Amino acid sequence: MAERLVVDPITRIEGHLRVEVEIDENNKIKEAYSSGTAVRGIVLIGHDRDPSDVWAFVQRICGVCTTTHALASIRSVEHALGIEVPLAGHIVRNIIHGTLMMHDHVVHFYHLHALDWVDVVDALNADPAATSQLAQTISPHWPKSSPGYFKDIQDKVKKLVDSKQLGIFANGYWGHEAYNLPPEANLMAVAHYLEALEWQKEIVKVHTILGGKNPHPHYLVGGMATPLDPNSDNAINIEKLMHIKEIIDRAHDFVNQVYVPDLIAIAGFYKDTAAYGGGIQNYLSLGDYSPTDHNKPDTYRFPRGAILNGELGNLMDVDLENKDEIQEFVDRSWYTYDGKDGGEGKHPYDGETTFNYTGPKEEYKNLDVDKKYSWIKAPKWKGNFMEVGPLARMVVGYASGKKEFKDAIDGTVEKLGIKITDLFSVLGRTAARGLETQLVADWTKEDMASLIGAVKNGNTTTFNGAKWDPSTWPKSANGVGYCEAPRGFLSHWIVIEDGKTANYQAVVPTTWNAAPKDGKKVAPYEASLMGTPVVDKEKPLEIIRVIHSFDPCLACAVHLTDLENQETTEIKIG
């Protein structure tokens, strides 16, 4: 019998995720099961409410990728009611969304995922002078690179280690044989980890200026709640716009001079991870970031399309309105449809969120994976599980022939000396997140320039309230709102009857990626774990790497169970 390892909860993610894997005689994962172990059901709060209010409730689904749920929600109402957003309001949405994407990806790499690759304690063995030389080679334009600077960082880490209170670096698998970086690279990465903590505090100021607060900015209904007026101190004037521009420019510099160079440098030491974590190789992107109008998919900077089985030469069209294309299934999820445990899938317009927990009610050792075992539904596109997120967007962009995507991917493949198919992996998924951050940083600078230009030309209209009067609404209407959130394609679906929300469903990126099995079909998390080697079963670093490469949005200790002697070992990780 294969040995079963249990990792619960997966740490350094949002939410609660349990992973169980079976290890074969070659220490590779032969079977994997992922379970969302907490339920929220916030979409139910939206039922029977004024559709123009729902976004303020459902955006609380998540505070990590803040504002994405609000954006998708308000777009669903706009779609249902035929509401157009003024150009300036649309650009402001792009800027807020772009700064979120940059913030989220940088925080993920340095503060959630980097510790899977960087041995913090080994940084004590580094030569600060050699670290300085390395940093100046990798990031020649970044000013913080002197030997003294890295010596100060090293002294900070040493104080933590000597005190046996590692703080934010506690409970890592330091010394694990799967760490490949030399000490100098580890010290450089730790320094940039700390810099990113300071950097992320600055970029979120864009949300507070344009949207009033962070998380959950208030700026959406009608386009944007805060007016643009170049001559008013009580509005977004030129002075405030120039401050926003300065923040975006600094963010752009950090992405291009620190984040992506670090990413490529670290990836060069972990090219072995291109051999696993690819999973199903089905990719879905609905597209986003039009510079002019969200209602025109042909203008999207992230293009729309689907790819099956890694076939880059066959980019397929996607139709959200076709009820045969996107459906959610609950055969292995703790819900019922029409009072039944499973069966046919439901398109989100017809969907329901009816809880039916049938799992273990007391402490348990293993999931009963032959039955329902997760709070996550199983969405499919044309009957196929699909991966969504940065890798999907970059692959679809590459397959569409867009130059900026081809240049980014081809350049990375050349620098690392790998094949393009090697990007279907943990390595590729992590690299794709950084590459798309570069693209988004460029686009956000373009949008900021467009906004400043619009304001100077007197185009300051951000609010369109004409169709928000309920007396003008049709008796019934359906709408879907979507955006490419940091973790992937996010969609909100609303059914309006007699001025109220009759049904509301959200299909989120982690629902696509972390779904439970459905018959013989396997969703991205579980499929990507299969074939992954596990060097040390008590320190399953490789499992964490695979899961973190998706940046789950689902919270902080790990348990492994020895099935022979029934002993449980608790392992805490950072």
VEXMARKOL-984610 format. One record per residue (C-alpha): residue in one letter; residue number from 0; x, y, z. Coordinates in pm, 1 decimal. Each point is the difference from the previous one (the first is absolute). Example, Ala and Ser with C-alpha at 12.3 -4.5 7.8 and 13.67 -1.06 7.14 Angstrom:
<atoms>
   rest    nr          u          v          w
      a     0     1230.0     -450.0      780.0
      s     1      137.0      344.0      -66.0
</atoms>
This chain:
<atoms>
   rest    nr          u          v          w
      m     0        0.0        0.0        0.0
      a     1      127.8      345.9      -89.1
      e     2       97.2      223.8      289.9
      r     3     -240.4      288.0       67.0
      l     4      136.2      339.4      104.0
      v     5     -227.6      272.7      132.3
      v     6       81.8      371.0      -17.4
      d     7     -263.9      195.5      189.1
      p     8      -15.8      291.0      -11.9
      i     9      215.3      115.8     -286.4
      t    10      164.0      316.8      131.3
      r    11       91.1      332.6     -158.0
      i    12     -324.1        7.9     -194.0
      e    13     -336.8      168.5       55.4
      g    14     -255.9     -232.5      156.2
      h    15       -1.9     -366.0      100.0
      l    16      127.0     -271.7     -232.2
      r    17       71.7     -365.0       78.8
      v    18      208.0     -216.5     -231.2
      e    19       36.1     -377.5       21.1
      v    20      240.4     -187.1     -226.1
      e    21       98.6     -362.1      -53.2
      i    22      371.9      -65.2      -44.4
      d    23      129.3     -293.1     -206.7
      e    24      314.6     -207.3       57.3
      n    25      204.4      256.3     -197.9
      n    26     -107.2      283.6      232.2
      k    27     -218.8      155.5     -266.6
      i    28     -360.8      104.4       40.3
      k    29     -232.3     -244.0     -174.8
      e    30     -332.4      138.5      125.9
      a    31      -98.6      338.6      141.0
      y    32     -311.1      146.9      158.5
      s    33      -59.4      364.3       88.6
      s    34     -281.2      109.6      228.8
      g    35     -131.8      343.9       78.9
      t    36      -85.8      -43.1      367.2
      a    37     -187.9      322.7       75.2
      v    38     -323.4      132.9     -141.2
      r    39     -110.6      363.0      -22.8
      g    40     -297.2       30.8     -232.2
      i    41       15.8      378.1      -26.0
      v    42     -176.7      -13.8     -335.2
      l    43     -318.0      -92.0      188.8
      i    44        4.3      344.5      162.5
      g    45      -57.3      148.4     -343.1
      h    46     -334.3     -169.4      -51.2
      d    47     -311.5      219.9       12.7
      r    48      204.8      321.4       16.8
      d    49       16.6      311.6     -211.4
      p    50      242.3      -99.4     -281.4
      s    51      182.6      331.9       33.8
      d    52       90.9      -90.1      360.5
      v    53      117.2     -359.1      -48.9
      w    54      357.2       88.6      -97.6
      a    55       63.9      159.5      340.9
      f    56      -87.8     -327.7      172.8
      v    57      154.9     -258.7     -229.9
      q    58      333.7      179.2      -30.0
      r    59       50.8     -123.9      359.7
      i    60       46.0     -348.9     -143.6
      c    61      369.4       86.8       10.1
      g    62      219.7      281.8      128.5
      v    63      321.6     -132.4     -156.0
      c    64      -74.0       69.0     -365.2
      t    65     -202.0      294.6      119.8
      t    66     -241.9      171.1     -240.6
      t    67      -10.0     -281.5     -259.9
      h    68     -327.3     -142.0      132.9
      a    69     -149.2      348.9       13.1
      l    70      107.8       61.7     -359.1
      a    71     -140.2     -328.2     -130.2
      s    72     -320.9       52.6      198.2
      i    73      -71.9      350.5     -123.6
      r    74       84.3     -107.5     -354.0
      s    75     -265.1     -273.0       25.8
      v    76     -265.3      262.0       79.4
      e    77      128.3      229.5     -273.7
      h    78      -19.9     -288.1     -245.7
      a    79     -354.0      -87.7      107.4
      l    80     -125.1      358.3      -21.7
      g    81      201.3      121.3     -298.1
      i    82      192.0      262.9      196.4
      e    83      302.9      154.9     -168.0
      v    84      292.7      135.1      200.8
      p    85      152.8      336.5     -100.0
      l    86      350.6      -23.8     -142.0
      a    87      166.3      178.9      293.3
      g    88     -181.3     -227.4      246.5
      h    89      109.6     -305.2     -198.3
      i    90      363.2      113.3        4.3
      v    91      -15.6       56.2      376.3
      r    92     -127.1     -356.1       39.9
      n    93      292.5     -123.7     -208.4
      i    94      247.7      190.7      216.1
      i    95     -144.8     -135.6      323.4
      h    96      -10.8     -350.7     -144.4
      g    97      354.8       29.4     -137.0
      t    98      147.7      117.8      329.0
      l    99     -177.9     -287.5      172.1
      m   100      151.7     -248.7     -243.0
      m   101      350.9      135.2       52.9
      h   102      -44.1        9.3      379.1
      d   103     -147.5     -349.0       18.3
      h   104      263.2     -168.4     -217.0
      v   105      296.5      164.1      174.0
      v   106     -138.6      -89.2      342.9
      h   107      -65.6     -355.7     -115.2
      f   108      351.3      -49.3     -134.2
      y   109      193.6      146.3      291.2
      h   110     -222.3      -64.4      299.8
      l   111     -189.5     -316.7      -90.2
      h   112      198.2     -192.5     -261.1
      a   113      364.5      112.5       21.3
      l   114       60.0     -186.4      326.3
      d   115      -61.5     -321.2     -197.5
      w   116      320.0       80.3     -191.8
      v   117      203.1      220.2      238.2
      d   118      177.7     -142.3      306.6
      v   119      -10.3      296.6      237.9
      v   120      237.3     -147.1      257.6
      d   121      259.0      -83.8     -266.6
      a   122       24.5      374.5      -68.8
      l   123      223.6       11.5      309.8
      n   124      266.6     -185.0     -201.5
      a   125        8.7      263.7     -273.8
      d   126      283.9      241.9      -73.1
      p   127     -162.2      347.9      -10.0
      a   128      256.0      121.6     -254.7
      a   129      -74.5     -292.1     -231.1
      t   130     -371.7       57.8       54.6
      s   131       47.5      360.6     -107.7
      q   132      173.0     -112.9     -320.1
      l   133     -281.4     -246.9      -69.5
      a   134     -270.5      261.6       58.8
      q   135      171.8      252.3     -226.8
      t   136       20.1     -262.6     -271.2
      i   137     -364.9      -99.9       26.4
      s   138     -146.0      345.7       73.8
      p   139      259.9      250.9     -120.3
      h   140     -230.7      301.8       30.2
      w   141     -129.5      -69.7      350.5
      p   142      169.8      231.2      251.4
      k   143      -11.2     -225.3      307.2
      s   144      290.1     -231.2      -76.8
      s   145      305.6       99.0      202.7
      p   146      195.9     -251.5      214.2
      g   147      -89.4      203.8      308.1
      y   148     -369.3      -22.8      -79.6
      f   149       10.0     -379.0      -25.5
      k   150      216.3      -23.1      314.3
      d   151     -270.4      189.4      189.0
      i   152     -265.9     -240.7     -129.6
      q   153      214.4     -297.0       98.6
      d   154       45.8      142.4      350.5
      k   155     -377.6       33.1       35.8
      v   156      -49.6     -365.5      -95.8
      k   157      280.2     -108.9      236.8
      k   158     -164.8      178.3      292.2
      l   159     -323.3     -183.3      -75.2
      v   160      173.2     -337.7      -27.6
      d   161      206.6       53.5      314.5
      s   162     -310.5       98.2      192.7
      k   163     -176.2     -315.9     -125.8
      q   164     -290.9      227.4      -85.7
      l   165       -3.1       14.6     -377.5
      g   166     -322.3      197.7       -6.9
      i   167     -125.2       20.7     -357.2
      f   168      257.4     -263.4     -102.4
      a   169      -98.7     -254.4      264.1
      n   170     -105.0     -358.5      -71.8
      g   171      163.0      -35.8     -341.2
      y   172      167.9     -314.1     -131.3
      w   173      343.2      163.2       25.7
      g   174      280.3     -233.3     -104.0
      h   175     -227.9     -215.8     -216.6
      e   176      199.1     -173.7     -274.1
      a   177     -239.2      128.6     -265.9
      y   178      129.8      356.3       51.7
      n   179      245.8       74.1     -282.5
      l   180       98.0      365.8       36.8
      p   181      352.4      100.5      103.9
      p   182       25.5      203.9      322.4
      e   183       47.6      330.9     -183.5
      a   184     -320.7      -48.5     -199.9
      n   185     -182.0      -84.5      321.7
      l   186      125.6      320.0      166.0
      m   187      -96.9      210.5     -300.6
      a   188     -347.7     -152.8       -5.7
      v   189      -49.3       61.2      373.5
      a   190       96.2      365.5      -48.5
      h   191     -251.9       34.1     -281.8
      y   192     -263.0     -179.1      209.9
      l   193       35.0      278.2      258.1
      e   194        1.2      270.9     -267.2
      a   195     -320.9     -142.1     -145.6
      l   196     -166.0       37.2      339.7
      e   197       66.0      374.0      -16.4
      w   198      -85.5       22.8     -370.5
      q   199     -342.8     -158.5       38.0
      k   200     -100.9      262.8      256.8
      e   201       52.1      270.1     -263.2
      i   202     -177.3     -144.3     -300.5
      v   203     -328.8      -52.3      186.2
      k   204      -17.3      377.7       46.4
      v   205     -130.1       14.0     -356.7
      h   206     -312.2     -180.1      121.2
      t   207      -48.4      237.8      290.7
      i   208       34.4      309.0     -220.0
      l   209     -223.4     -118.5     -282.9
      g   210     -230.7     -230.3      190.4
      g   211      -13.3      145.3      350.1
      k   212      144.3     -300.0      184.5
      n   213      184.0     -330.1      -17.4
      p   214     -105.6     -273.5       19.3
      h   215     -336.2       19.3     -173.1
      p   216       13.3      342.2     -168.9
      h   217     -331.5      175.0      -57.4
      y   218       12.5      131.8     -353.2
      l   219     -210.3     -208.6     -232.9
      v   220     -369.3       79.6      -42.7
      g   221      -44.2      203.4     -315.7
      g   222      372.4      -19.5      -75.2
      m   223      175.5      171.1      289.9
      a   224     -127.0      169.6      314.4
      t   225      280.9      257.0       33.5
      p   226      -18.2      285.5     -252.0
      l   227      285.5      120.3     -215.6
      d   228       54.7      376.7        5.0
      p   229      342.0      148.0      -78.7
      n   230      -76.5      317.4      194.3
      s   231     -174.4     -128.8      314.8
      d   232      156.7      -97.7      329.9
      n   233     -307.7     -213.6       73.9
      a   234       45.9     -222.8     -305.1
      i   235      275.5     -188.9     -179.1
      n   236      196.4      296.0     -132.8
      i   237      322.2       20.0     -199.0
      e   238      212.9       -1.5      316.5
      k   239     -158.0     -324.9      117.5
      l   240       25.5     -151.7     -347.6
      m   241      371.2       78.8      -12.3
      h   242       43.7     -162.6      342.0
      i   243     -173.7     -312.2     -129.9
      k   244      224.2        6.2     -307.1
      e   245      308.7       16.3      221.7
      i   246     -115.4     -304.6      199.2
      i   247      -69.6     -194.9     -319.8
      d   248      339.0       94.8     -145.4
      r   249      176.6     -124.1      315.9
      a   250     -202.5     -320.5       -8.4
      h   251       94.4      -48.9     -364.4
      d   252      369.1       41.3       91.3
      f   253      -20.2     -257.7      280.1
      v   254     -172.9     -252.2     -224.9
      n   255      254.2       38.3     -278.7
      q   256      316.0       57.8      201.8
      v   257      -54.4     -233.9      294.9
      y   258     -292.2     -242.2      -24.6
      v   259       44.7     -139.9     -350.2
      p   260      383.7       -9.4       12.9
      d   261      -23.7     -188.4      332.2
      l   262     -257.1     -234.2     -148.4
      i   263      210.9      -88.9     -303.9
      a   264      317.9      -33.8      206.9
      i   265     -164.5     -231.8      253.1
      a   266     -172.1     -199.7     -274.9
      g   267      343.8      -77.9     -146.1
      f   268       79.2     -205.4      312.7
      y   269     -330.5     -187.4       -9.7
      k   270      -36.8     -110.7     -359.5
      d   271      -69.4     -350.5      133.2
      t   272     -344.9      123.6      102.8
      a   273      -85.2       21.1     -370.2
      a   274      -35.5     -379.1       18.0
      y   275     -310.1        1.6      219.2
      g   276     -306.6      200.8       95.5
      g   277     -137.5       41.1     -352.1
      g   278     -328.8     -167.4       73.2
      i   279     -276.5       -9.1     -255.6
      q   280      141.6      257.0     -246.0
      n   281     -346.4      139.0      -74.9
      y   282        2.1      379.1       20.9
      l   283     -282.2      254.9       10.4
      s   284       10.5      379.8      -18.0
      l   285     -305.2      222.4      -42.6
      g   286      215.5      304.5      -60.8
      d   287       10.3      346.6      155.7
      y   288      172.9      339.1        5.9
      s   289     -149.8      172.9     -299.4
      p   290      153.7      347.9      -23.2
      t   291     -333.4      145.6     -114.8
      d   292     -310.1     -215.4       67.7
      h   293      -50.9     -322.1      195.7
      n   294     -289.4      -89.6     -229.6
      k   295      239.4      -50.3     -292.9
      p   296      189.3     -329.1       49.9
      d   297      191.1       51.2     -325.0
      t   298      182.2      289.2      171.7
      y   299      106.0     -201.1      306.4
      r   300      368.6        6.6       82.6
      f   301      -44.0     -341.2      162.4
      p   302     -168.2     -183.6     -289.0
      r   303     -287.6     -244.8       29.7
      g   304       29.0     -367.3      -84.5
      a   305       38.4     -359.9      110.7
      i   306      267.6     -261.6      -64.2
      l   307      -40.0     -373.5       54.7
      n   308      282.0     -250.5       57.8
      g   309      271.6      263.1      -38.5
      e   310      -68.1       40.1     -373.6
      l   311      120.9      354.8      -57.3
      g   312      -94.4      -14.9     -365.6
      n   313     -368.1      -43.8       78.6
      l   314     -137.0      305.3      179.8
      m   315     -374.0      -49.2       52.8
      d   316     -275.8      258.9       35.5
      v   317     -191.4       37.7      328.6
      d   318     -364.4      105.2       27.9
      l   319     -112.7       90.3      351.3
      e   320     -365.3       16.4      -99.8
      n   321       -6.9     -355.2     -136.3
      k   322     -138.1     -213.3      281.8
      d   323      169.0     -308.4     -145.4
      e   324      346.8      149.9       50.4
      i   325       31.3       88.8      369.9
      q   326     -163.3     -220.5      262.9
      e   327       65.0      -80.5      365.8
      f   328      -27.9     -353.6      139.4
      v   329      -41.5     -113.8      361.9
      d   330       45.0     -379.0      -17.7
      r   331      300.6       13.6      238.8
      s   332      -91.1      328.4      171.7
      w   333     -208.5       58.0      315.8
      y   334     -299.5      147.7     -182.0
      t   335     -319.3     -120.6     -161.5
      y   336     -170.9      100.0     -323.3
      d   337     -378.8      -16.5        0.3
      g   338       18.7     -214.9      313.7
      k   339      230.4     -252.6     -167.6
      d   340      363.3      -75.1       84.1
      g   341      134.0       52.6     -350.5
      g   342      -72.1      -88.9     -356.8
      e   343      -18.9      260.6     -271.1
      g   344      191.3      323.4       27.6
      k   345     -162.5      340.9       19.7
      h   346       81.7      314.8     -190.4
      p   347       54.7      282.3      254.6
      y   348     -319.2      180.5     -103.7
      d   349     -187.2     -312.8      112.1
      g   350      241.4      -85.0      280.7
      e   351      -72.3      -49.8      367.1
      t   352      203.2        1.2      318.3
      t   353     -175.5     -248.4      228.0
      f   354      224.0     -135.4      276.6
      n   355       -3.1     -372.9       68.5
      y   356      294.9      -95.6      218.5
      t   357       40.1     -377.7       10.7
      g   358      365.3      -15.1      101.0
      p   359      152.9      -99.9      334.2
      k   360     -142.7      178.2      302.7
      e   361      289.0      -72.7      237.2
      e   362      377.9       -8.4      -26.6
      y   363       95.0     -231.9     -283.8
      k   364      313.6     -142.2     -157.4
      n   365      -89.6       -6.7     -367.8
      l   366     -261.9      127.0     -238.7
      d   367     -246.9     -249.6     -139.8
      v   368       94.2       83.0     -357.1
      d   369     -248.4     -246.7     -147.4
      k   370     -275.0      234.9      116.7
      k   371      -37.6      376.5       25.9
      y   372      314.1      153.0      152.8
      s   373       13.2      375.4      -61.7
      w   374     -193.6      326.0       33.2
      i   375      126.4       96.4     -345.2
      k   376     -223.4      -60.0     -296.9
      a   377      134.5     -132.3     -330.0
      p   378      -35.4      244.4     -290.3
      k   379       74.2     -120.0     -351.1
      w   380       21.9      149.1     -346.2
      k   381     -159.3     -222.8     -261.5
      g   382       29.7     -288.9      243.7
      n   383      371.7       60.4       66.7
      f   384      177.7      107.8      315.1
      m   385      199.7      313.4      -81.0
      e   386      293.4      179.7      161.4
      v   387      -43.5      374.6       40.9
      g   388      249.7      261.6      113.8
      p   389      330.3      152.6     -115.4
      l   390      122.5     -305.9     -190.6
      a   391     -333.9      -32.6     -177.7
      r   392       -0.9      367.4      -95.1
      m   393      359.8       -6.9     -125.3
      v   394      -55.9     -321.4     -197.3
      v   395     -320.0      131.7     -159.0
      g   396      175.5      329.1      -78.9
      y   397      288.7     -191.5     -158.6
      a   398     -235.2     -219.1     -203.1
      s   399     -188.8      308.5     -119.2
      g   400      322.7      133.2     -152.8
      k   401       14.7      321.4      201.9
      k   402      353.7      134.0      -28.6
      e   403       47.9      104.3      362.9
      f   404      -94.1     -349.0      119.2
      k   405      220.7     -176.3     -253.3
      d   406      294.3      226.8       79.5
      a   407      -39.5      -55.6      375.6
      i   408      -30.0     -378.4      -24.6
      d   409      257.1      -57.0     -274.4
      g   410      248.3      222.9      181.4
      t   411      -46.8     -188.7      326.9
      v   412       31.1     -338.8     -167.7
      e   413      324.0      113.7     -163.6
      k   414      144.3      142.9      323.6
      l   415      -71.4     -319.1      193.6
      g   416      103.0     -236.2     -278.3
      i   417     -324.0     -197.9       11.7
      k   418     -273.9     -101.5     -244.6
      i   419     -329.0      185.5      -18.3
      t   420     -184.4     -314.5      110.0
      d   421      209.2        8.5      320.7
      l   422     -215.4      295.8      102.3
      f   423     -287.8     -243.6       58.5
      s   424      132.8      -52.6      352.7
      v   425       64.6      149.9      342.8
      l   426      288.7      192.5     -155.9
      g   427     -218.6      137.0     -276.9
      r   428     -290.6       89.1      223.2
      t   429      229.1      201.1      229.3
      a   430      180.4      167.0     -289.0
      a   431     -325.3       89.5     -175.9
      r   432     -116.7      196.8      303.8
      g   433      306.0      224.6      -20.0
      l   434      -12.5       40.7     -377.2
      e   435     -360.7      111.6        5.3
      t   436       79.9      242.4      282.5
      q   437      243.2      168.3     -238.0
      l   438     -273.7       28.2     -261.1
      v   439     -250.9      137.5      250.4
      a   440      256.7      250.4      130.4
      d   441       46.3      131.4     -354.8
      w   442     -375.4       13.5      -62.6
      t   443      -65.1      181.5      327.2
      k   444      254.9      266.4      -91.7
      e   445     -176.2       38.0     -335.3
      d   446     -338.2       31.1      170.8
      m   447      134.8      258.9      242.6
      a   448      128.1      206.0     -291.3
      s   449     -339.2      -35.9     -170.1
      l   450     -182.5      116.4      311.6
      i   451      221.7      305.3       44.8
      g   452      -45.8       84.3     -366.9
      a   453     -377.3      -40.4       25.1
      v   454      -21.1      229.5      301.7
      k   455      215.0      264.7     -166.1
      n   456     -235.7      -14.0     -300.9
      g   457     -307.2       41.0      218.3
      n   458     -116.5     -362.0      -20.1
      t   459      -77.8      -38.6      370.0
      t   460     -333.1     -184.0       -3.7
      t   461       28.4     -313.7      212.4
      f   462     -359.0      -61.5      104.1
      n   463     -294.5     -117.2     -209.7
      g   464     -311.6       -8.3      214.0
      a   465     -262.6        6.5     -271.2
      k   466      -84.5     -370.8       18.0
      w   467       38.8      -50.7      373.9
      d   468     -359.3      113.0       57.9
      p   469     -198.8     -322.0       72.7
      s   470     -302.7      142.8     -179.0
      t   471      193.1      -35.2     -325.9
      w   472       94.7     -365.2       51.6
      p   473     -156.9     -289.3     -191.1
      k   474     -224.9     -238.3      194.3
      s   475      262.8     -273.8      -29.9
      a   476      362.0       -7.5     -112.7
      n   477      311.0     -216.2       23.3
      g   478      356.3      124.4       11.9
      v   479      353.8     -132.0       32.3
      g   480      291.1      208.8      120.2
      y   481      355.5     -123.4      -18.7
      c   482      357.7      106.2       35.3
      e   483      338.9     -163.4      -14.7
      a   484       82.1        6.1      371.1
      p   485      358.2      -68.9      114.9
      r   486      -81.4     -370.3       45.4
      g   487     -200.1      -33.9     -319.0
      f   488     -333.7       37.3     -173.1
      l   489     -262.5      124.0      247.8
      s   490     -369.6       23.4      -87.2
      h   491     -312.4      118.3      181.7
      w   492     -344.3      -90.8     -131.2
      i   493     -322.1      182.9       88.9
      v   494     -365.9      -65.6      -74.2
      i   495     -223.9      303.7       57.1
      e   496     -376.0      -32.7       44.6
      d   497     -231.4      291.8       84.8
      g   498      288.8      220.7      106.1
      k   499      149.0     -255.9      240.0
      t   500      280.1     -254.4      -21.1
      a   501     -172.9     -332.6      -56.5
      n   502      319.5     -206.9      -34.9
      y   503      368.5       73.7       45.3
      q   504      300.7     -224.3      -60.3
      a   505      376.3       60.4       -1.6
      v   506      241.3     -235.0     -177.3
      v   507      342.7       93.1      134.9
      p   508      350.1      -91.9     -122.5
      t   509       74.9     -241.9      282.4
      t   510     -328.4     -177.5      -71.0
      w   511      134.0      -77.9     -345.9
      n   512      343.9     -105.8      122.8
      a   513      -76.5     -176.3      329.9
      a   514     -310.7     -196.5      -93.3
      p   515      -30.2     -361.8      116.7
      k   516       10.7     -292.9     -241.4
      d   517     -299.5      -75.1     -216.2
      g   518        5.8     -360.8     -110.4
      k   519      323.9      -57.2     -188.2
      k   520       53.5      370.9      -63.3
      v   521      239.8      186.0      226.6
      a   522       19.7      375.0       64.4
      p   523      323.3      207.4       -7.4
      y   524      119.6      -22.8      364.6
      e   525      -35.8     -375.2       23.4
      a   526      130.0      -66.4     -351.0
      s   527      303.1      225.5       56.0
      l   528       96.2     -185.6      316.3
      m   529        4.4     -338.1     -175.2
      g   530      352.4     -102.8      -96.4
      t   531      159.2      250.2      237.2
      p   532      298.0     -142.4      196.2
      v   533        3.8       33.3      379.1
      v   534      356.3      -17.1      133.0
      d   535      -85.1       23.0      371.1
      k   536     -346.7     -123.1      100.0
      e   537       13.4      187.0      331.2
      k   538       89.8      322.6     -182.1
      p   539     -205.8      -14.8     -320.2
      l   540      144.4      316.2     -153.1
      e   541      -80.7     -114.2     -352.0
      i   542     -371.6      -26.9       77.6
      i   543        1.6      354.4      133.8
      r   544      182.3      122.9     -310.1
      v   545     -258.5     -146.6     -234.3
      i   546     -297.0      139.1      190.8
      h   547      160.0      341.2       54.2
      s   548       70.8       28.7     -373.1
      f   549     -376.4       49.5      -42.1
      d   550      -16.2      262.0      280.1
      p   551     -311.5     -154.0      161.4
      c   552     -265.7      229.0      131.5
      l   553     -174.4     -231.3      239.7
      a   554      411.1        4.5      627.9
      c   555      350.8     -215.7      332.6
      a   556      142.3     -347.4       90.6
      v   557       60.2     -322.7     -190.0
      h   558      -71.4     -355.5      110.8
      l   559      148.8     -318.7     -137.8
      t   560     -142.2     -337.0       93.8
      d   561      201.2     -322.0       17.6
      l   562     -257.7     -263.1      -95.0
      e   563      207.0     -290.7      133.4
      n   564       37.9      107.2      362.1
      q   565     -278.2      262.1        1.5
      e   566      232.8      274.7      119.5
      t   567      -71.3      358.3      -90.7
      t   568      283.3      248.8      -41.0
      e   569      -72.2      369.3       11.0
      i   570      223.3      208.0     -220.4
      k   571      -30.0      377.0       -0.1
      i   572      108.2      192.0     -304.9
      g   573       26.3      367.9      -77.9
</atoms>
